[in-house]
Each structure stands twice: as structure tokens, then as C-alpha cells.
């Protein structure tokens, strides 16, 4: 049964993208993606690199999926450590089982 963990970080788009890439490389995480939280945050799709908007702090909603519910605490601790190292504000929003 897939477990979902949603969280938000306050950081630049570049740092959020780097976090998503790092998480996607984890063998215990099956899927990670930036999402819009009930329409509160919509990412405007400007694909040019280093635009001023990419350098501004913003709120990024991220969802990840993992299989083993016993790994949840390790995943949360890892998220907190990564966020602290990258100077991001992190808030866990919810955990869901599908």
C-alpha cells in the first residue's frame, strides 16, 4: 500500500527543484513531485533558467510516495536535515495511505 507524504518548503524554485531531484534519487521513495495545494499555489511555467522569479523565495508544495510505512520517521528526519542544510523552511502537511 503506497504511503503519501505532503510537505511545503519556503525557498527558491532552484532549491526546490534540487530537493525534488535529490529525493527522486532515493531508493525508498517511489515518486516525488511538486503539486499545487488546492489551487493555493500554481507554478507559472517559465522555462528559462535563472529568471528573477527563480531566485525569489516562494512556497513549494511537494508530495512523495513510499511503500514501507516503517520508513516514515526516517524520511521525515531526512527531509528536516535536507531543509536545514539548504536554509529552507519546511512544514509537513499530511500523510495519506492509498
Biopython code that builds the backbone (N, CA, C, O; Angstrom):
import numpy as np
from Bio.PDB.StructureBuilder import StructureBuilder

atoms = [
    (1, "UNK", "N", (0.850, -1.172, 0.000)),
    (1, "UNK", "CA", (0.000, 0.000, 0.000)),
    (1, "UNK", "C", (0.898, 1.238, 0.000)),
    (1, "UNK", "O", (1.758, 1.385, 0.869)),
    (2, "UNK", "N", (0.700, 2.120, -0.966)),
    (2, "UNK", "CA", (1.526, 3.323, -1.087)),
    (2, "UNK", "C", (1.179, 4.328, 0.006)),
    (2, "UNK", "O", (0.011, 4.564, 0.318)),
    (3, "UNK", "N", (2.218, 4.904, 0.571)),
    (3, "UNK", "CA", (2.084, 5.963, 1.567)),
    (3, "UNK", "C", (2.420, 7.276, 0.873)),
    (3, "UNK", "O", (3.356, 7.338, 0.076)),
    (4, "UNK", "N", (1.663, 8.318, 1.174)),
    (4, "UNK", "CA", (1.953, 9.640, 0.625)),
    (4, "UNK", "C", (2.275, 10.587, 1.758)),
    (4, "UNK", "O", (1.633, 10.565, 2.808)),
    (5, "UNK", "N", (3.268, 11.414, 1.537)),
    (5, "UNK", "CA", (3.650, 12.434, 2.499)),
    (5, "UNK", "C", (3.710, 13.757, 1.743)),
    (5, "UNK", "O", (4.429, 13.886, 0.753)),
    (6, "UNK", "N", (2.949, 14.731, 2.220)),
    (6, "UNK", "CA", (2.942, 16.051, 1.595)),
    (6, "UNK", "C", (3.593, 17.040, 2.536)),
    (6, "UNK", "O", (3.403, 16.992, 3.751)),
    (7, "UNK", "N", (4.363, 17.935, 1.951)),
    (7, "UNK", "CA", (5.019, 18.968, 2.742)),
    (7, "UNK", "C", (5.195, 20.206, 1.886)),
    (7, "UNK", "O", (5.051, 20.165, 0.665)),
    (8, "UNK", "N", (5.506, 21.292, 2.543)),
    (8, "UNK", "CA", (5.808, 22.509, 1.800)),
    (8, "UNK", "C", (7.120, 23.077, 2.309)),
    (8, "UNK", "O", (7.463, 22.973, 3.487)),
    (9, "UNK", "N", (7.832, 23.676, 1.381)),
    (9, "UNK", "CA", (9.075, 24.346, 1.708)),
    (9, "UNK", "C", (8.993, 25.777, 1.204)),
    (9, "UNK", "O", (8.381, 26.057, 0.174)),
    (10, "UNK", "N", (9.613, 26.665, 1.940)),
    (10, "UNK", "CA", (9.733, 28.050, 1.501)),
    (10, "UNK", "C", (11.180, 28.245, 1.103)),
    (10, "UNK", "O", (12.088, 28.214, 1.934)),
    (11, "UNK", "N", (11.373, 28.448, -0.198)),
    (11, "UNK", "CA", (12.711, 28.562, -0.765)),
    (11, "UNK", "C", (12.592, 29.039, -2.200)),
    (11, "UNK", "O", (11.493, 29.326, -2.673)),
    (12, "UNK", "N", (13.714, 29.126, -2.892)),
    (12, "UNK", "CA", (13.682, 29.495, -4.304)),
    (12, "UNK", "C", (13.255, 28.294, -5.145)),
    (12, "UNK", "O", (13.324, 27.154, -4.684)),
    (13, "UNK", "N", (12.820, 28.545, -6.365)),
    (13, "UNK", "CA", (12.439, 27.461, -7.275)),
    (13, "UNK", "C", (13.636, 26.556, -7.543)),
    (13, "UNK", "O", (13.493, 25.336, -7.616)),
    (14, "UNK", "N", (14.815, 27.156, -7.689)),
    (14, "UNK", "CA", (16.017, 26.353, -7.953)),
    (14, "UNK", "C", (16.296, 25.372, -6.823)),
    (14, "UNK", "O", (16.605, 24.207, -7.075)),
    (15, "UNK", "N", (16.191, 25.833, -5.578)),
    (15, "UNK", "CA", (16.439, 24.948, -4.433)),
    (15, "UNK", "C", (15.346, 23.891, -4.300)),
    (15, "UNK", "O", (15.632, 22.751, -3.937)),
    (16, "UNK", "N", (14.104, 24.256, -4.590)),
    (16, "UNK", "CA", (13.007, 23.275, -4.553)),
    (16, "UNK", "C", (13.230, 22.198, -5.607)),
    (16, "UNK", "O", (13.026, 21.014, -5.339)),
    (17, "UNK", "N", (13.649, 22.603, -6.807)),
    (17, "UNK", "CA", (13.934, 21.631, -7.867)),
    (17, "UNK", "C", (15.081, 20.705, -7.471)),
    (17, "UNK", "O", (15.039, 19.505, -7.742)),
    (18, "UNK", "N", (16.105, 21.265, -6.830)),
    (18, "UNK", "CA", (17.240, 20.445, -6.383)),
    (18, "UNK", "C", (16.797, 19.434, -5.328)),
    (18, "UNK", "O", (17.240, 18.286, -5.348)),
    (19, "UNK", "N", (15.925, 19.853, -4.404)),
    (19, "UNK", "CA", (15.411, 18.937, -3.379)),
    (19, "UNK", "C", (14.609, 17.814, -4.023)),
    (19, "UNK", "O", (14.766, 16.650, -3.655)),
    (20, "UNK", "N", (13.752, 18.156, -4.979)),
    (20, "UNK", "CA", (12.950, 17.142, -5.673)),
    (20, "UNK", "C", (13.857, 16.139, -6.377)),
    (20, "UNK", "O", (13.619, 14.933, -6.307)),
    (21, "UNK", "N", (14.886, 16.624, -7.049)),
    (21, "UNK", "CA", (15.820, 15.725, -7.744)),
    (21, "UNK", "C", (16.543, 14.810, -6.767)),
    (21, "UNK", "O", (16.712, 13.618, -7.027)),
    (22, "UNK", "N", (16.971, 15.374, -5.637)),
    (22, "UNK", "CA", (17.669, 14.579, -4.628)),
    (22, "UNK", "C", (16.745, 13.491, -4.065)),
    (22, "UNK", "O", (17.160, 12.342, -3.911)),
    (23, "UNK", "N", (15.508, 13.852, -3.764)),
    (23, "UNK", "CA", (14.555, 12.875, -3.230)),
    (23, "UNK", "C", (14.221, 11.797, -4.262)),
    (23, "UNK", "O", (14.063, 10.627, -3.916)),
    (24, "UNK", "N", (14.116, 12.196, -5.520)),
    (24, "UNK", "CA", (13.788, 11.236, -6.581)),
    (24, "UNK", "C", (14.873, 10.177, -6.729)),
    (24, "UNK", "O", (14.602, 9.076, -7.210)),
    (25, "UNK", "N", (16.101, 10.498, -6.321)),
    (25, "UNK", "CA", (17.194, 9.539, -6.400)),
    (25, "UNK", "C", (17.239, 8.545, -5.256)),
    (25, "UNK", "O", (18.073, 7.640, -5.257)),
    (26, "UNK", "N", (16.354, 8.698, -4.279)),
    (26, "UNK", "CA", (16.347, 7.800, -3.126)),
    (26, "UNK", "C", (15.715, 6.461, -3.497)),
    (26, "UNK", "O", (14.675, 6.429, -4.155)),
    (27, "UNK", "N", (16.336, 5.352, -3.079)),
    (27, "UNK", "CA", (15.768, 4.040, -3.410)),
    (27, "UNK", "C", (14.468, 3.727, -2.667)),
    (27, "UNK", "O", (13.735, 2.831, -3.086)),
    (28, "UNK", "N", (14.161, 4.433, -1.584)),
    (28, "UNK", "CA", (12.951, 4.125, -0.821)),
    (28, "UNK", "C", (11.757, 4.987, -1.238)),
    (28, "UNK", "O", (10.623, 4.714, -0.846)),
    (29, "UNK", "N", (12.015, 6.020, -2.029)),
    (29, "UNK", "CA", (10.936, 6.892, -2.486)),
    (29, "UNK", "C", (10.591, 6.528, -3.918)),
    (29, "UNK", "O", (11.456, 6.528, -4.794)),
    (30, "UNK", "N", (9.313, 6.215, -4.156)),
    (30, "UNK", "CA", (8.884, 5.760, -5.470)),
    (30, "UNK", "C", (8.521, 6.895, -6.402)),
    (30, "UNK", "O", (8.686, 6.778, -7.616)),
    (31, "UNK", "N", (8.029, 7.988, -5.852)),
    (31, "UNK", "CA", (7.630, 9.116, -6.681)),
    (31, "UNK", "C", (7.721, 10.385, -5.859)),
    (31, "UNK", "O", (7.396, 10.388, -4.671)),
    (32, "UNK", "N", (8.162, 11.464, -6.486)),
    (32, "UNK", "CA", (8.197, 12.774, -5.846)),
    (32, "UNK", "C", (7.851, 13.810, -6.907)),
    (32, "UNK", "O", (8.348, 13.754, -8.032)),
    (33, "UNK", "N", (6.999, 14.751, -6.537)),
    (33, "UNK", "CA", (6.598, 15.777, -7.490)),
    (33, "UNK", "C", (6.136, 17.029, -6.777)),
    (33, "UNK", "O", (5.659, 16.980, -5.643)),
    (34, "UNK", "N", (6.287, 18.155, -7.462)),
    (34, "UNK", "CA", (5.741, 19.405, -6.956)),
    (34, "UNK", "C", (4.276, 19.449, -7.363)),
    (34, "UNK", "O", (3.932, 19.141, -8.504)),
    (35, "UNK", "N", (3.425, 19.828, -6.437)),
    (35, "UNK", "CA", (1.984, 19.851, -6.686)),
    (35, "UNK", "C", (1.424, 21.225, -6.343)),
    (35, "UNK", "O", (2.086, 22.037, -5.696)),
    (36, "UNK", "N", (0.204, 21.470, -6.781)),
    (36, "UNK", "CA", (-0.489, 22.679, -6.318)),
    (36, "UNK", "C", (-1.420, 22.241, -5.201)),
    (36, "UNK", "O", (-2.122, 21.238, -5.333)),
    (37, "UNK", "N", (-1.430, 22.970, -4.125)),
    (37, "UNK", "CA", (-2.236, 22.628, -2.944)),
    (37, "UNK", "C", (-3.587, 23.306, -3.056)),
    (37, "UNK", "O", (-3.742, 24.462, -2.665)),
    (38, "UNK", "N", (-4.550, 22.598, -3.582)),
    (38, "UNK", "CA", (-5.918, 23.087, -3.702)),
    (38, "UNK", "C", (-5.988, 24.468, -4.344)),
    (38, "UNK", "O", (-6.791, 25.313, -3.949)),
    (39, "UNK", "N", (-5.135, 24.678, -5.337)),
    (39, "UNK", "CA", (-5.141, 25.940, -6.056)),
    (39, "UNK", "C", (-4.466, 27.088, -5.329)),
    (39, "UNK", "O", (-4.424, 28.200, -5.856)),
    (40, "UNK", "N", (-3.933, 26.854, -4.126)),
    (40, "UNK", "CA", (-3.277, 27.925, -3.388)),
    (40, "UNK", "C", (-1.994, 28.339, -4.098)),
    (40, "UNK", "O", (-1.675, 29.526, -4.164)),
    (41, "UNK", "N", (-1.264, 27.375, -4.625)),
    (41, "UNK", "CA", (-0.009, 27.671, -5.296)),
    (41, "UNK", "C", (-0.055, 27.088, -6.689)),
    (41, "UNK", "O", (-0.253, 25.885, -6.860)),
    (42, "UNK", "N", (0.124, 27.926, -7.671)),
    (42, "UNK", "CA", (0.211, 27.466, -9.047)),
    (42, "UNK", "C", (1.562, 27.938, -9.589)),
    (42, "UNK", "O", (1.846, 29.136, -9.591)),
    (43, "UNK", "N", (2.384, 27.006, -10.042)),
    (43, "UNK", "CA", (3.699, 27.336, -10.586)),
    (43, "UNK", "C", (3.526, 27.836, -12.010)),
    (43, "UNK", "O", (3.024, 27.111, -12.868)),
    (44, "UNK", "N", (3.943, 29.086, -12.268)),
    (44, "UNK", "CA", (3.854, 29.553, -13.643)),
    (44, "UNK", "C", (5.007, 28.936, -14.407)),
    (44, "UNK", "O", (6.141, 28.910, -13.929)),
    (45, "UNK", "N", (4.717, 28.450, -15.572)),
    (45, "UNK", "CA", (5.672, 27.647, -16.320)),
    (45, "UNK", "C", (6.583, 28.528, -17.158)),
    (45, "UNK", "O", (6.407, 28.632, -18.372)),
    (46, "UNK", "N", (7.541, 29.153, -16.527)),
    (46, "UNK", "CA", (8.563, 29.896, -17.256)),
    (46, "UNK", "C", (9.797, 29.025, -17.292)),
    (46, "UNK", "O", (10.436, 28.815, -16.261)),
    (47, "UNK", "N", (10.142, 28.518, -18.450)),
    (47, "UNK", "CA", (11.190, 27.514, -18.513)),
    (47, "UNK", "C", (12.593, 28.071, -18.695)),
    (47, "UNK", "O", (13.550, 27.296, -18.718)),
    (48, "UNK", "N", (12.749, 29.349, -18.823)),
    (48, "UNK", "CA", (14.093, 29.907, -18.960)),
    (48, "UNK", "C", (14.817, 29.848, -17.620)),
    (48, "UNK", "O", (14.231, 30.115, -16.571)),
    (49, "UNK", "N", (16.067, 29.504, -17.669)),
    (49, "UNK", "CA", (16.852, 29.378, -16.437)),
    (49, "UNK", "C", (17.234, 30.754, -15.897)),
    (49, "UNK", "O", (17.398, 31.717, -16.646)),
    (50, "UNK", "N", (17.368, 30.813, -14.585)),
    (50, "UNK", "CA", (17.846, 32.000, -13.879)),
    (50, "UNK", "C", (17.008, 33.245, -14.093)),
    (50, "UNK", "O", (17.538, 34.357, -14.080)),
    (51, "UNK", "N", (15.729, 33.079, -14.286)),
    (51, "UNK", "CA", (14.850, 34.240, -14.308)),
    (51, "UNK", "C", (14.758, 34.801, -12.895)),
    (51, "UNK", "O", (14.970, 34.064, -11.933)),
    (52, "UNK", "N", (14.449, 36.077, -12.747)),
    (52, "UNK", "CA", (14.337, 36.636, -11.390)),
    (52, "UNK", "C", (13.356, 35.865, -10.511)),
    (52, "UNK", "O", (13.584, 35.733, -9.308)),
    (53, "UNK", "N", (12.267, 35.353, -11.090)),
    (53, "UNK", "CA", (11.293, 34.601, -10.300)),
    (53, "UNK", "C", (11.882, 33.329, -9.717)),
    (53, "UNK", "O", (11.425, 32.858, -8.675)),
    (54, "UNK", "N", (12.896, 32.761, -10.377)),
    (54, "UNK", "CA", (13.530, 31.544, -9.876)),
    (54, "UNK", "C", (14.437, 31.821, -8.683)),
    (54, "UNK", "O", (14.823, 30.890, -7.977)),
    (55, "UNK", "N", (14.782, 33.077, -8.447)),
    (55, "UNK", "CA", (15.677, 33.448, -7.365)),
    (55, "UNK", "C", (14.934, 33.965, -6.134)),
    (55, "UNK", "O", (15.557, 34.241, -5.109)),
    (56, "UNK", "N", (13.613, 34.098, -6.223)),
    (56, "UNK", "CA", (12.798, 34.656, -5.148)),
    (56, "UNK", "C", (12.260, 33.525, -4.280)),
    (56, "UNK", "O", (11.895, 32.462, -4.784)),
    (57, "UNK", "N", (12.214, 33.766, -2.961)),
    (57, "UNK", "CA", (11.641, 32.778, -2.048)),
    (57, "UNK", "C", (10.158, 32.612, -2.365)),
    (57, "UNK", "O", (9.456, 33.595, -2.603)),
    (58, "UNK", "N", (9.688, 31.383, -2.369)),
    (58, "UNK", "CA", (8.283, 31.091, -2.588)),
    (58, "UNK", "C", (7.920, 29.815, -1.867)),
    (58, "UNK", "O", (8.787, 29.118, -1.341)),
    (59, "UNK", "N", (6.641, 29.512, -1.845)),
    (59, "UNK", "CA", (6.168, 28.294, -1.209)),
    (59, "UNK", "C", (5.982, 27.224, -2.275)),
    (59, "UNK", "O", (5.346, 27.452, -3.304)),
    (60, "UNK", "N", (6.548, 26.060, -2.010)),
    (60, "UNK", "CA", (6.516, 24.942, -2.951)),
    (60, "UNK", "C", (5.920, 23.735, -2.237)),
    (60, "UNK", "O", (6.424, 23.303, -1.200)),
    (61, "UNK", "N", (4.847, 23.200, -2.799)),
    (61, "UNK", "CA", (4.181, 22.034, -2.233)),
    (61, "UNK", "C", (4.713, 20.797, -2.940)),
    (61, "UNK", "O", (4.722, 20.722, -4.169)),
    (62, "UNK", "N", (5.158, 19.829, -2.146)),
    (62, "UNK", "CA", (5.788, 18.627, -2.690)),
    (62, "UNK", "C", (5.119, 17.400, -2.081)),
    (62, "UNK", "O", (4.807, 17.363, -0.891)),
    (63, "UNK", "N", (4.910, 16.412, -2.920)),
    (63, "UNK", "CA", (4.316, 15.141, -2.484)),
    (63, "UNK", "C", (5.273, 14.024, -2.853)),
    (63, "UNK", "O", (5.819, 13.992, -3.956)),
    (64, "UNK", "N", (5.468, 13.107, -1.915)),
    (64, "UNK", "CA", (6.267, 11.935, -2.231)),
    (64, "UNK", "C", (5.519, 10.676, -1.821)),
    (64, "UNK", "O", (4.679, 10.691, -0.921)),
    (65, "UNK", "N", (5.847, 9.590, -2.505)),
    (65, "UNK", "CA", (5.225, 8.296, -2.234)),
    (65, "UNK", "C", (6.307, 7.285, -1.892)),
    (65, "UNK", "O", (7.389, 7.271, -2.480)),
    (66, "UNK", "N", (5.977, 6.434, -0.916)),
    (66, "UNK", "CA", (6.886, 5.375, -0.497)),
    (66, "UNK", "C", (6.037, 4.189, -0.061)),
    (66, "UNK", "O", (4.865, 4.357, 0.273)),
    (67, "UNK", "N", (6.608, 3.013, -0.062)),
    (67, "UNK", "CA", (5.855, 1.787, 0.238)),
    (67, "UNK", "C", (5.851, 1.411, 1.713)),
    (67, "UNK", "O", (4.805, 1.067, 2.263)),
    (68, "UNK", "N", (6.998, 1.474, 2.347)),
    (68, "UNK", "CA", (7.147, 0.933, 3.693)),
    (68, "UNK", "C", (6.780, 1.971, 4.753)),
    (68, "UNK", "O", (7.532, 2.926, 4.948)),
    (69, "UNK", "N", (5.640, 1.814, 5.448)),
    (69, "UNK", "CA", (5.232, 2.792, 6.449)),
    (69, "UNK", "C", (6.224, 2.911, 7.609)),
    (69, "UNK", "O", (6.238, 3.923, 8.310)),
    (70, "UNK", "N", (7.046, 1.894, 7.812)),
    (70, "UNK", "CA", (8.030, 1.944, 8.887)),
    (70, "UNK", "C", (9.173, 2.910, 8.591)),
    (70, "UNK", "O", (9.943, 3.253, 9.489)),
    (71, "UNK", "N", (9.288, 3.351, 7.340)),
    (71, "UNK", "CA", (10.344, 4.289, 6.963)),
    (71, "UNK", "C", (9.922, 5.748, 7.125)),
    (71, "UNK", "O", (10.729, 6.650, 6.904)),
    (72, "UNK", "N", (8.688, 5.984, 7.501)),
    (72, "UNK", "CA", (8.179, 7.348, 7.564)),
    (72, "UNK", "C", (9.028, 8.255, 8.440)),
    (72, "UNK", "O", (9.360, 9.364, 8.020)),
    (73, "UNK", "N", (9.388, 7.825, 9.637)),
    (73, "UNK", "CA", (10.178, 8.666, 10.536)),
    (73, "UNK", "C", (11.545, 8.985, 9.944)),
    (73, "UNK", "O", (12.026, 10.111, 10.070)),
    (74, "UNK", "N", (12.177, 8.005, 9.301)),
    (74, "UNK", "CA", (13.472, 8.251, 8.661)),
    (74, "UNK", "C", (13.338, 9.246, 7.522)),
    (74, "UNK", "O", (14.204, 10.101, 7.334)),
    (75, "UNK", "N", (12.253, 9.139, 6.759)),
    (75, "UNK", "CA", (12.020, 10.072, 5.653)),
    (75, "UNK", "C", (11.803, 11.479, 6.193)),
    (75, "UNK", "O", (12.359, 12.442, 5.664)),
    (76, "UNK", "N", (10.996, 11.604, 7.245)),
    (76, "UNK", "CA", (10.759, 12.923, 7.857)),
    (76, "UNK", "C", (12.067, 13.533, 8.378)),
    (76, "UNK", "O", (12.336, 14.712, 8.148)),
    (77, "UNK", "N", (12.872, 12.737, 9.074)),
    (77, "UNK", "CA", (14.151, 13.226, 9.595)),
    (77, "UNK", "C", (15.073, 13.663, 8.464)),
    (77, "UNK", "O", (15.759, 14.679, 8.571)),
    (78, "UNK", "N", (15.087, 12.896, 7.390)),
    (78, "UNK", "CA", (15.901, 13.230, 6.233)),
    (78, "UNK", "C", (15.441, 14.540, 5.595)),
    (78, "UNK", "O", (16.265, 15.367, 5.203)),
    (79, "UNK", "N", (14.127, 14.726, 5.494)),
    (79, "UNK", "CA", (13.592, 15.977, 4.955)),
    (79, "UNK", "C", (13.999, 17.167, 5.811)),
    (79, "UNK", "O", (14.415, 18.200, 5.286)),
    (80, "UNK", "N", (13.881, 17.026, 7.125)),
    (80, "UNK", "CA", (14.244, 18.120, 8.032)),
    (80, "UNK", "C", (15.729, 18.461, 7.914)),
    (80, "UNK", "O", (16.097, 19.636, 7.914)),
    (81, "UNK", "N", (16.577, 17.446, 7.815)),
    (81, "UNK", "CA", (18.009, 17.668, 7.685)),
    (81, "UNK", "C", (18.335, 18.364, 6.365)),
    (81, "UNK", "O", (19.101, 19.328, 6.337)),
    (82, "UNK", "N", (17.748, 17.871, 5.270)),
    (82, "UNK", "CA", (17.988, 18.487, 3.958)),
    (82, "UNK", "C", (17.526, 19.945, 3.947)),
    (82, "UNK", "O", (18.222, 20.817, 3.426)),
    (83, "UNK", "N", (16.360, 20.204, 4.518)),
    (83, "UNK", "CA", (15.827, 21.569, 4.549)),
    (83, "UNK", "C", (16.729, 22.489, 5.366)),
    (83, "UNK", "O", (16.988, 23.623, 4.963)),
    (84, "UNK", "N", (17.203, 22.013, 6.499)),
    (84, "UNK", "CA", (18.080, 22.830, 7.343)),
    (84, "UNK", "C", (19.397, 23.139, 6.626)),
    (84, "UNK", "O", (19.885, 24.268, 6.676)),
    (85, "UNK", "N", (19.966, 22.137, 5.961)),
    (85, "UNK", "CA", (21.228, 22.344, 5.237)),
    (85, "UNK", "C", (21.074, 23.350, 4.105)),
    (85, "UNK", "O", (22.002, 24.104, 3.814)),
    (86, "UNK", "N", (19.902, 23.366, 3.462)),
    (86, "UNK", "CA", (19.661, 24.252, 2.311)),
    (86, "UNK", "C", (19.000, 25.564, 2.727)),
    (86, "UNK", "O", (18.634, 26.370, 1.872)),
    (87, "UNK", "N", (18.843, 25.784, 4.034)),
    (87, "UNK", "CA", (18.229, 27.010, 4.553)),
    (87, "UNK", "C", (16.803, 27.206, 4.022)),
    (87, "UNK", "O", (16.443, 28.280, 3.538)),
    (88, "UNK", "N", (16.002, 26.138, 4.126)),
    (88, "UNK", "CA", (14.599, 26.157, 3.709)),
    (88, "UNK", "C", (13.710, 26.022, 4.935)),
    (88, "UNK", "O", (14.070, 25.343, 5.897)),
    (89, "UNK", "N", (12.556, 26.664, 4.902)),
    (89, "UNK", "CA", (11.536, 26.413, 5.921)),
    (89, "UNK", "C", (10.714, 25.218, 5.447)),
    (89, "UNK", "O", (10.286, 25.179, 4.294)),
    (90, "UNK", "N", (10.492, 24.244, 6.327)),
    (90, "UNK", "CA", (9.795, 23.009, 5.974)),
    (90, "UNK", "C", (8.613, 22.805, 6.905)),
    (90, "UNK", "O", (8.724, 23.004, 8.114)),
    (91, "UNK", "N", (7.482, 22.408, 6.337)),
    (91, "UNK", "CA", (6.313, 22.034, 7.132)),
    (91, "UNK", "C", (5.687, 20.785, 6.527)),
    (91, "UNK", "O", (5.308, 20.777, 5.356)),
    (92, "UNK", "N", (5.578, 19.728, 7.331)),
    (92, "UNK", "CA", (4.894, 18.513, 6.902)),
    (92, "UNK", "C", (3.400, 18.789, 6.953)),
    (92, "UNK", "O", (2.891, 19.235, 7.982)),
    (93, "UNK", "N", (2.690, 18.532, 5.866)),
    (93, "UNK", "CA", (1.269, 18.838, 5.809)),
    (93, "UNK", "C", (0.394, 17.654, 6.184)),
    (93, "UNK", "O", (-0.516, 17.788, 7.002)),
    (94, "UNK", "N", (0.658, 16.503, 5.597)),
    (94, "UNK", "CA", (-0.195, 15.353, 5.872)),
    (94, "UNK", "C", (0.468, 14.079, 5.382)),
    (94, "UNK", "O", (1.386, 14.102, 4.563)),
    (95, "UNK", "N", (-0.013, 12.996, 5.896)),
    (95, "UNK", "CA", (0.404, 11.673, 5.422)),
    (95, "UNK", "C", (-0.851, 10.933, 5.065)),
    (95, "UNK", "O", (-1.814, 10.932, 5.833)),
    (96, "UNK", "N", (-0.861, 10.292, 3.895)),
    (96, "UNK", "CA", (-2.035, 9.540, 3.479)),
    (96, "UNK", "C", (-1.634, 8.156, 3.022)),
    (96, "UNK", "O", (-0.559, 7.961, 2.455)),
    (97, "UNK", "N", (-2.490, 7.217, 3.270)),
    (97, "UNK", "CA", (-2.294, 5.859, 2.756)),
    (97, "UNK", "C", (-3.330, 5.617, 1.672)),
    (97, "UNK", "O", (-4.513, 5.900, 1.861)),
    (98, "UNK", "N", (-2.891, 5.101, 0.550)),
    (98, "UNK", "CA", (-3.824, 4.781, -0.545)),
    (98, "UNK", "C", (-4.134, 3.312, -0.564)),
    (98, "UNK", "O", (-4.899, 2.853, -1.412)),
]
sb = StructureBuilder()
sb.init_structure("model")
sb.init_model(0)
sb.init_chain("A")
sb.init_seg("    ")
for serial, (resi, resn, name, xyz) in enumerate(atoms, 1):
    if name == "N":
        sb.init_residue(resn, " ", resi, " ")
    sb.init_atom(name, np.array(xyz, "f"), 0.0, 1.0, " ", f" {name:<3s}", serial, name[0])
structure = sb.get_structure()
